[in-house]
Amino acid sequence: MAGGTIVTRTLLIRGMIVGVVAGLLSLVFAYAFGEPGIDSGVAFEDQAAHAAGTAPGMELVSRGVQSTIGLATAVVMYGVAIGGLFGLVCAVAYGRLGRLSPRALAATLAVVAYVVVVAVPFVKYPANPPGANEPSTISDRTGLYVALILISVTLGVAAVAAAQRLAPRIGAWAATLTAAGSYLVLVGIIEFAMPAVNETPAGFPAAVLWQFRLASLGTQAVLWATLGLLFGWLTERSLRHDRQVQLVGAPLN
């Protein structure tokens, strides 16, 4: 038990450290490709307010701070939190999902997490820049988005468990396809039943909306790819080192 606790703590800390790196890389991507969309959205809001004869809303924090210190703090802290959770999931999953190596396991979990946590909820509730939604509905939209993430994660975990139960009877490949297909069907039905959010003004630039959404997906892709690849590489390297130390220290018969 103590050894397992030490390993779990090690993977948690490693995940958080890798999360810092992932956060910094995704920060660079978000600043380069996401911030222009936010600036365009803010400009659209100001133009709409001017056309309506009203003053633009007062900024509690300036755009300069939002796009630099604010963005960096949010993205890096998010990376640390997700990295820690990723490390814990890897600790629980290691040895329970077939004979995957630490590197293969981390890469697989990162891909699955990106699909379940990011891509699937994005289909129903994609990210929008400022000006593309009504500010008064932000709490409702956030609630729906978080609810869909929780539903997607729950169904994803159930699909993994179902694949493990089916594998001895129908084979690993067939079990994986069956579980994945069932997940997609169920989450598709749920997304169809959930309320739609169509608030984008008719005059909002379609190119800005499209580019911002791609940037949002890309930022998350950078984060999860870094977590999967770097965490897996470090863990496998550490495991190989521990085995070498054990071999060196083993008594000769």
C-alpha positions in Angstrom: 0.0 0.0 0.0 2.8 2.4 0.9 4.6 1.7 -2.4 1.4 2.3 -4.3 0.9 5.6 -2.5 4.4 6.7 -3.4 3.9 5.8 -7.1 0.6 7.6 -7.2 2.1 10.7 -5.6 5.0 10.6 -8.0 2.7 10.4 -11.0 0.6 13.2 -9.7 3.5 15.5 -9.3 4.9 14.5 -12.7 1.6 15.2 -14.2 1.4 18.7 -12.7 5.0 19.5 -13.9 4.2 18.2 -17.4 1.0 20.3 -17.1 3.1 23.4 -16.7 4.9 22.6 -19.9 1.6 21.8 -21.7 0.1 25.0 -20.4 2.9 27.1 -21.7 2.9 25.5 -25.1 -0.9 25.9 -25.4 -0.5 29.5 -24.2 1.7 30.3 -27.1 -0.8 28.7 -29.5 -3.7 30.5 -27.9 -2.0 33.8 -28.0 -1.0 33.4 -31.6 -4.2 32.0 -33.0 -7.0 32.7 -30.4 -6.4 36.3 -29.3 -7.0 37.8 -32.8 -10.5 36.3 -32.7 -11.1 37.8 -29.3 -9.9 41.2 -30.5 -12.2 41.0 -33.5 -15.1 40.0 -31.3 -14.5 42.9 -28.9 -14.4 45.2 -31.9 -17.7 43.8 -33.1 -19.3 44.4 -29.7 -18.0 48.0 -29.7 -19.4 48.6 -33.2 -22.7 47.2 -32.3 -22.9 49.4 -29.2 -22.0 52.4 -31.2 -24.6 51.6 -33.8 -27.2 51.2 -31.1 -26.2 54.6 -29.6 -25.1 53.0 -26.3 -21.7 53.1 -24.6 -19.6 49.9 -24.7 -19.5 48.0 -21.5 -16.9 49.0 -18.9 -13.9 46.6 -18.7 -13.0 45.6 -15.1 -9.7 44.3 -16.5 -8.0 45.9 -19.6 -7.6 43.9 -22.7 -3.8 44.2 -22.4 -3.9 42.4 -19.0 -6.5 39.9 -20.2 -4.4 38.9 -23.2 -1.1 38.6 -21.4 -1.0 38.0 -17.6 -4.7 36.9 -17.4 -4.4 34.5 -20.3 -1.1 33.0 -19.0 -2.4 32.5 -15.5 -5.6 30.8 -16.6 -4.0 28.5 -19.2 -1.0 27.5 -17.0 -3.2 26.8 -14.0 -5.6 24.8 -16.1 -2.6 22.8 -17.4 -1.4 22.1 -13.9 -4.9 21.0 -12.8 -5.5 18.8 -15.9 -1.9 17.4 -15.7 -2.4 16.3 -12.1 -5.7 14.6 -12.9 -4.0 13.0 -15.9 -1.3 11.6 -13.7 -3.8 10.1 -11.3 -5.8 8.5 -14.1 -2.6 7.0 -15.6 -1.7 5.6 -12.1 -5.1 4.0 -11.8 -5.2 2.7 -15.4 -1.7 1.3 -15.6 -1.9 -2.5 -15.8 -5.7 -2.5 -16.1 -6.0 -1.7 -19.8 -4.1 -4.6 -21.3 -0.4 -4.7 -21.6 0.2 -1.1 -22.8 3.5 0.4 -22.0 3.5 3.7 -20.0 4.1 5.7 -23.2 1.3 3.9 -25.2 -1.0 4.2 -22.2 -0.5 7.9 -21.8 -0.9 8.6 -25.5 -4.1 6.5 -25.6 -5.6 8.2 -22.6 -4.7 11.6 -24.0 -6.5 10.9 -27.3 -9.5 9.4 -25.5 -9.6 12.4 -23.1 -9.4 14.9 -25.9 -12.4 13.2 -27.7 -14.5 12.8 -24.6 -13.7 16.0 -22.7 -13.1 18.4 -25.6 -14.3 17.3 -29.0 -17.7 15.7 -28.2 -19.0 18.6 -26.0 -17.6 21.0 -28.7 -19.9 19.5 -31.3 -23.0 20.7 -29.4 -21.6 23.8 -27.6 -18.6 25.2 -29.6 -16.4 28.0 -28.2 -17.4 31.5 -29.3 -15.5 34.8 -29.2 -16.9 37.9 -27.6 -19.9 39.3 -29.4 -21.1 35.9 -30.7 -23.4 35.2 -27.8 -25.7 37.1 -25.4 -23.7 38.1 -22.3 -26.9 37.5 -20.2 -27.0 33.8 -21.0 -23.4 33.0 -20.1 -24.4 31.2 -16.8 -27.0 29.0 -18.7 -24.5 28.2 -21.5 -21.8 27.3 -19.0 -24.1 25.1 -17.1 -25.1 23.2 -20.2 -21.5 22.8 -21.3 -20.3 21.5 -18.0 -23.3 19.1 -17.8 -22.5 17.7 -21.2 -18.8 17.2 -20.2 -19.9 15.3 -17.1 -22.3 13.2 -19.2 -19.6 12.5 -21.8 -17.0 11.5 -19.2 -19.5 9.2 -17.5 -20.4 7.5 -20.7 -16.7 7.3 -21.7 -15.8 5.5 -18.4 -18.8 3.2 -18.9 -17.7 2.4 -22.4 -14.2 1.5 -21.2 -15.6 -0.8 -18.5 -17.9 -2.4 -21.0 -15.0 -3.0 -23.4 -13.1 -4.8 -20.7 -16.0 -7.0 -19.9 -16.7 -7.9 -23.5 -13.0 -8.5 -24.5 -12.8 -12.1 -23.1 -15.9 -13.1 -25.1 -15.6 -11.3 -28.4 -12.0 -10.2 -28.5 -10.3 -6.9 -27.7 -10.7 -5.3 -31.1 -14.4 -6.1 -31.4 -15.1 -5.1 -27.8 -13.4 -1.7 -28.4 -15.4 -1.0 -31.5 -18.6 -2.1 -29.9 -18.0 0.1 -26.8 -16.9 3.1 -28.8 -19.9 2.8 -31.2 -22.3 2.6 -28.2 -20.7 5.6 -26.6 -21.1 7.7 -29.8 -24.7 6.6 -30.3 -25.7 7.4 -26.7 -23.9 10.7 -26.6 -25.3 11.7 -29.9 -28.9 11.1 -28.7 -28.2 13.1 -25.6 -26.7 16.0 -27.5 -29.7 16.0 -29.9 -32.0 16.2 -26.9 -30.1 19.0 -25.1 -31.2 22.6 -25.7 -29.5 24.3 -28.6 -27.7 27.7 -28.3 -28.0 29.8 -31.4 -27.4 33.4 -30.4 -24.7 34.5 -32.9 -25.8 37.9 -34.5 -26.5 37.8 -38.2 -23.8 40.3 -38.9 -21.0 38.6 -37.0 -18.1 37.7 -39.3 -18.2 34.0 -40.1 -14.5 33.9 -40.7 -13.8 35.2 -37.2 -16.1 32.6 -35.7 -14.6 29.7 -37.6 -11.0 30.7 -36.9 -11.7 31.2 -33.2 -13.3 27.8 -32.9 -10.4 26.1 -34.7 -8.0 28.0 -32.4 -9.9 26.7 -29.4 -9.7 23.1 -30.6 -6.0 23.6 -31.5 -5.2 25.0 -28.1 -6.7 22.0 -26.4 -5.0 19.6 -28.9 -1.6 21.1 -28.0 -2.3 20.7 -24.3 -3.5 17.1 -24.5 -0.8 16.0 -27.0 1.9 17.4 -24.8 0.5 15.6 -21.7 0.2 12.3 -23.6 3.6 12.4 -25.2 5.8 14.0 -22.5 4.2 12.3 -19.6 4.4 8.9 -21.2 8.1 9.5 -22.2 9.1 10.6 -18.7 7.2 7.8 -17.0 8.7 5.1 -19.3 12.2 6.6 -18.9 11.8 6.6 -15.1 10.5 3.0 -15.1 13.4 1.8 -17.2 15.8 3.5 -14.9 14.2 1.9 -11.8 14.5 -1.5 -13.5 18.2 -0.9 -14.2 18.8 0.1 -10.6 17.1 -3.1 -9.4 19.2 -5.2 -11.7 22.4 -3.6 -10.6 21.5 -4.0 -6.9 20.3 -7.6 -7.2 22.5 -10.2 -5.4 24.5 -12.6 -7.6 23.7 -16.3 -7.0 
